[in-house]
């Protein structure tokens, strides 16, 4: 039991009574960190450990995403008190400790303070911005629209019909996962832009954008988007660069071992990845040759195949969010298969130096990649056995 969160009145109450009281208090103050912790511990003490730990996990993940690293560390440590054998939580803590520049021993001395809460959120300013001068030039051509705090300006999954530049105010970019849970992946302010992904990419909105404050927005209709390229070629380059970086961020956010990185560290990684357009038929990795690059697919389809005598065995077709090249890169051995672009596409590439740096700082990353490597090897063996059965 952790006494630090409880006063005398709490300790004298039955856990079921505390659960009822904390739920009532949370209705009035739903964002209270300490009430949520108290509620989670009350569930655990009432025999519902699964529910209590699940609540703590959601809190810790939210704090980590929002940059409140100290709070995330404290909650993950509390989870370990009730589930000391959880290796995954230990890996996450190791990641957060390294981000803070602390050793595990030093960080273990800290505890959640019962004093005032201190929220912190590092905005990801890695995206290019449009200058005030460029905004003023655009205002002479395109209309300014308004959005009130809470308004959904664009919605994930809908067709994209406009590009937006924020003149005034702030918006949150929200990504909805397969379980319909929403995660805010970035906040954007004046000079930032959004909506270019559906116009330059797949045609549908990849995320929801919601006004966090009252906003003034420049709205560029799809049919007039090419005016920017013709009249503002330098601005067009900024938009394309932003499109590439945002696309990488969306894809990395969907990969669990990147999703757990602190926001500013993931932003730094994104800034160091190279963008590589590919054409159908391009050979990215050649069987039998060494490879020192990890490729992350942002768009398009990549065909993985290997030779067997005079025949070619198709092992897999990989799409957006998949990566390849890790086997030869990590083992140092020649590639066991070739990877060829099956369509035009866009890749993000990571060199060996960056991979080694990430693996050193974030142990869970390398473990997940190695798990993926083992799975990939098993799939390759299965495909070869199936091929020989039907040959």
C-alpha positions in Angstrom: 0.0 0.0 0.0 1.2 3.5 -0.8 0.4 5.8 2.1 1.7 8.9 0.5 -1.5 9.6 -1.4 -3.8 9.1 1.6 -4.8 11.1 4.7 -6.1 9.6 7.9 -9.8 9.9 6.8 -8.9 8.0 3.6 -7.1 5.2 5.5 -10.1 4.7 7.9 -12.6 4.4 5.0 -13.4 1.2 3.3 -11.9 1.2 -0.3 -15.4 0.9 -1.8 -16.4 4.1 0.0 -13.3 5.9 -1.3 -14.1 4.7 -4.8 -17.5 6.3 -4.7 -16.2 9.5 -3.2 -13.3 9.9 -5.6 -15.6 9.3 -8.6 -17.9 12.0 -7.3 -15.0 14.4 -6.9 -13.6 13.6 -10.3 -17.0 14.6 -11.9 -16.3 18.1 -10.5 -12.5 18.1 -11.3 -11.9 15.5 -14.0 -8.3 16.5 -14.7 -7.1 16.1 -11.1 -3.9 14.0 -11.1 -4.0 13.1 -7.4 -7.7 12.1 -7.4 -7.1 9.7 -10.3 -4.2 8.2 -8.4 -6.3 7.8 -5.3 -9.1 6.2 -7.3 -6.7 3.7 -8.9 -5.2 2.7 -5.6 -8.7 2.4 -4.1 -9.6 0.0 -6.9 -6.5 -2.1 -6.2 -7.1 -2.2 -2.5 -10.7 -3.2 -3.2 -9.5 -6.3 -5.0 -9.9 -4.9 -8.6 -6.2 -4.7 -9.5 -6.8 -5.0 -13.2 -9.0 -1.9 -13.2 -6.7 0.1 -11.0 -3.5 -0.7 -12.9 -5.4 0.0 -16.2 -6.3 3.5 -14.9 -2.7 4.1 -13.9 -1.4 3.0 -17.3 -3.7 5.4 -19.1 -2.5 8.2 -16.8 1.2 7.4 -17.3 0.8 7.1 -21.1 -1.0 10.4 -21.3 1.6 12.2 -19.2 4.5 10.8 -21.2 2.8 11.8 -24.5 2.2 15.4 -23.2 5.8 15.8 -21.9 5.0 15.6 -18.2 7.9 13.2 -17.7 8.2 13.5 -14.0 4.6 12.6 -13.4 4.8 9.7 -15.9 7.9 8.3 -14.1 6.1 8.5 -10.8 3.0 6.7 -12.0 5.0 4.0 -13.8 6.9 3.5 -10.5 3.7 3.1 -8.7 2.5 0.5 -11.2 5.7 -1.4 -10.5 4.9 -1.5 -6.8 1.8 -3.5 -7.6 3.2 -5.4 -10.6 7.0 -5.7 -9.8 7.6 -8.3 -12.5 6.4 -6.1 -15.4 9.5 -6.0 -17.7 7.8 -3.7 -20.2 7.2 -1.0 -17.5 10.8 -1.3 -16.5 11.9 -0.7 -20.1 9.6 2.4 -20.4 11.1 3.7 -17.1 14.6 3.2 -18.5 13.6 5.2 -21.5 12.2 8.1 -19.4 15.2 8.1 -17.1 17.6 8.4 -20.0 15.5 11.3 -21.4 15.8 13.1 -18.0 19.5 12.4 -17.9 19.1 10.4 -14.7 20.4 7.0 -13.6 17.8 4.5 -12.6 19.1 4.6 -9.0 18.9 8.3 -8.8 15.4 8.4 -10.3 14.2 5.7 -7.8 14.8 8.1 -4.9 12.1 10.4 -6.2 8.4 10.1 -5.4 5.2 11.8 -6.5 4.9 15.0 -4.5 1.7 15.5 -2.6 2.1 19.2 -3.2 1.0 21.3 -6.2 0.9 19.7 -9.6 3.1 21.2 -12.3 2.0 20.5 -15.8 4.5 20.8 -18.7 4.0 20.2 -22.4 6.8 20.6 -24.9 5.3 21.6 -28.2 6.9 20.0 -31.2 8.3 22.9 -33.2 10.1 20.7 -35.7 7.5 21.6 -38.4 8.4 24.4 -40.8 6.5 27.7 -40.2 5.2 30.3 -42.6 6.5 33.8 -42.0 4.2 36.7 -41.1 5.2 38.4 -44.4 4.1 35.3 -46.4 0.8 35.1 -44.4 0.1 38.8 -45.3 0.7 38.0 -48.9 -1.6 35.0 -48.8 -4.3 37.0 -47.1 -4.5 39.2 -50.2 -5.5 36.1 -52.3 -7.3 33.7 -50.0 -10.2 34.2 -47.5 -9.8 34.1 -43.8 -12.2 31.9 -41.8 -12.9 31.6 -38.1 -13.2 28.6 -35.7 -14.3 28.7 -32.1 -12.5 26.7 -29.3 -13.7 23.1 -29.6 -14.7 23.3 -33.2 -13.5 20.4 -35.5 -11.9 22.1 -38.5 -11.1 18.9 -40.3 -12.0 15.3 -39.4 -10.0 12.1 -39.8 -11.2 9.9 -42.7 -13.1 12.6 -44.5 -12.1 13.8 -48.0 -9.7 16.7 -48.0 -10.8 19.8 -49.9 -8.7 22.7 -48.4 -5.3 23.6 -47.0 -5.2 25.8 -43.9 -2.7 28.3 -42.4 -3.1 29.4 -38.8 -3.2 33.2 -38.6 -4.1 33.4 -35.0 -4.9 30.9 -32.2 -3.9 27.2 -31.5 -5.2 23.9 -32.7 -4.6 20.3 -31.7 -3.9 17.5 -34.2 -5.7 14.3 -32.9 -5.1 10.8 -34.3 -7.8 8.2 -33.7 -6.6 4.6 -33.5 -8.3 1.4 -34.5 -10.1 1.3 -31.1 -11.4 4.8 -31.7 -9.2 6.2 -28.9 -8.0 9.7 -29.6 -4.4 10.8 -29.0 -3.3 14.4 -29.5 0.0 14.1 -31.4 0.9 17.8 -31.7 -0.3 21.4 -31.0 0.0 24.0 -33.8 0.1 27.8 -33.4 0.3 30.9 -35.6 2.4 30.3 -38.7 1.8 26.5 -38.7 -0.3 24.9 -41.3 -2.3 21.7 -41.9 -4.4 20.0 -44.5 -1.6 19.5 -47.0 -1.4 15.8 -46.4 -4.7 15.0 -48.0 -4.0 17.3 -50.9 -0.5 16.1 -51.6 -1.0 12.5 -50.5 -3.9 10.1 -50.2 -6.9 12.4 -50.5 -8.4 11.7 -47.1 -7.7 13.4 -43.8 -5.2 11.4 -41.8 -6.1 13.2 -38.5 -8.7 15.4 -36.9 -7.7 19.0 -36.2 -9.6 20.7 -33.4 -9.5 24.4 -32.3 -8.0 24.7 -28.8 -8.7 28.5 -28.8 -10.6 30.8 -31.0 -8.8 30.8 -34.3 -8.4 32.8 -37.5 -7.4 30.6 -40.5 -6.4 31.2 -44.1 -8.3 28.6 -46.2 -6.9 27.6 -49.5 -9.4 25.5 -51.5 -8.1 22.4 -53.3 -8.7 23.8 -56.7 -6.5 26.8 -55.9 -3.7 25.0 -54.1 -1.6 25.0 -57.3 -1.6 28.9 -57.1 0.9 28.6 -54.2 3.3 26.6 -56.3 3.1 29.1 -59.2 3.2 32.3 -57.2 5.1 31.3 -54.1 7.6 28.6 -55.1 9.7 29.0 -51.9 6.5 28.6 -49.7 5.6 25.5 -51.7 9.0 24.0 -50.7 8.2 24.8 -47.0 4.8 23.1 -47.4 6.3 20.0 -49.0 9.0 19.8 -46.3 6.2 20.0 -43.6 4.2 17.3 -45.4 7.2 15.0 -45.3 7.9 15.6 -41.6 4.3 15.3 -40.6 3.9 12.1 -42.6 6.9 10.6 -40.8 5.4 11.6 -37.4 2.0 10.1 -38.2 3.7 6.8 -39.3 6.1 6.7 -36.3 3.2 7.5 -33.9 1.5 4.3 -35.1 4.6 2.2 -34.3 4.5 1.3 -30.6 8.2 1.4 -30.0 8.4 5.0 -31.4 5.1 6.0 -29.8 6.7 5.7 -26.3 9.5 8.1 -27.1 9.3 11.5 -25.4 7.8 14.0 -28.0 10.9 16.1 -28.3 13.2 13.1 -28.8 10.9 11.7 -31.5 11.0 15.2 -33.1 14.8 15.1 -33.2 14.8 11.6 -34.7 12.3 12.8 -37.4 14.6 15.8 -38.2 17.5 13.3 -38.9 15.6 10.9 -41.1 16.1 11.3 -44.9 13.1 11.4 -47.3 13.5 9.1 -50.3 11.0 9.1 -53.2 10.9 5.8 -55.1 9.6 4.8 -58.5 7.9 1.5 -59.3 10.7 -1.1 -60.1 13.4 0.6 -58.0 15.5 -2.0 -56.2 16.1 -0.8 -52.6 17.9 -3.9 -51.2 19.6 -6.5 -53.4 19.8 -10.1 -52.2 23.3 -11.1 -51.3 24.5 -7.6 -50.7 25.2 -5.8 -47.4 22.8 -3.1 -46.3 23.3 -0.3 -43.8 20.0 1.5 -44.0 16.7 1.0 -42.3 13.7 2.0 -44.5 10.3 3.1 -43.1 7.5 3.1 -45.7 5.5 6.3 -45.7 3.5 5.5 -48.8 3.5 2.9 -51.6 4.0 -0.9 -51.7 7.3 -2.7 -51.5 7.8 -6.3 -52.7 10.1 -8.6 -50.7 11.4 -11.6 -52.8 14.3 -14.1 -52.9 15.8 -16.3 -55.5 15.5 -20.1 -55.4 17.5 -21.6 -58.3 15.9 -20.1 -61.4 12.7 -19.2 -59.6 11.7 -16.1 -57.5 9.8 -16.6 -54.2 7.5 -13.7 -53.2 7.9 -13.4 -49.4 5.7 -10.4 -48.6 4.3 -7.1 -49.9 4.8 -4.3 -47.4 2.8 -1.1 -47.1 2.7 2.2 -45.1 4.0 1.8 -41.5 6.1 -1.2 -42.2 9.9 -1.1 -42.3 12.6 -3.2 -43.9 16.4 -3.6 -44.1 16.8 -4.3 -40.3 18.0 -7.9 -40.7 21.2 -7.2 -42.8 21.7 -3.9 -40.9 21.7 -5.5 -37.4 23.3 -8.8 -38.2 26.0 -7.4 -40.5 25.3 -10.3 -43.0 24.3 -9.9 -46.6 20.6 -9.4 -47.3 18.7 -12.7 -47.6 16.1 -11.1 -49.9 15.6 -8.3 -52.4 13.1 -5.4 -51.8 11.7 -3.8 -54.9 9.2 -0.9 -55.2 5.9 -2.4 -56.4 4.4 1.1 -56.8 5.7 4.6 -56.6 6.2 5.6 -53.0 7.9 7.6 -50.3 10.4 6.2 -47.7 12.1 7.6 -44.7 15.6 6.2 -44.2 17.7 5.8 -41.0 21.4 5.2 -41.1 23.3 2.8 -38.8 24.7 5.6 -36.6 21.2 6.9 -35.7 19.9 3.3 -35.1 22.8 2.5 -32.7 22.2 5.8 -30.9 18.5 5.1 -30.5 19.1 1.5 -29.4 21.6 2.7 -26.7 19.3 5.3 -25.3 16.0 3.4 -25.6 16.5 -0.3 -24.8 12.9 -1.2 -25.5 13.3 -0.1 -29.2 16.1 -2.6 -30.0 14.1 -5.3 -28.2 11.1 -4.6 -30.4 13.1 -4.5 -33.6 14.8 -7.8 -32.7 11.3 -9.3 -32.0 10.3 -8.1 -35.5 13.5 -9.6 -36.9 12.7 -13.0 -35.4 9.1 -12.8 -36.7 10.4 -11.8 -40.2 12.8 -14.8 -40.2 10.0 -17.2 -39.2 7.8 -15.8 -42.0 10.5 -16.2 -44.5 11.1 -19.9 -43.5 7.3 -20.5 -43.7 7.1 -19.0 -47.2 10.0 -21.1 -48.4 8.4 -24.3 -47.0 5.1 -23.4 -48.6 6.9 -22.7 -51.9 8.6 -26.1 -51.9 5.4 -27.9 -51.0 3.6 -26.5 -54.0 6.6 -26.6 -56.4 
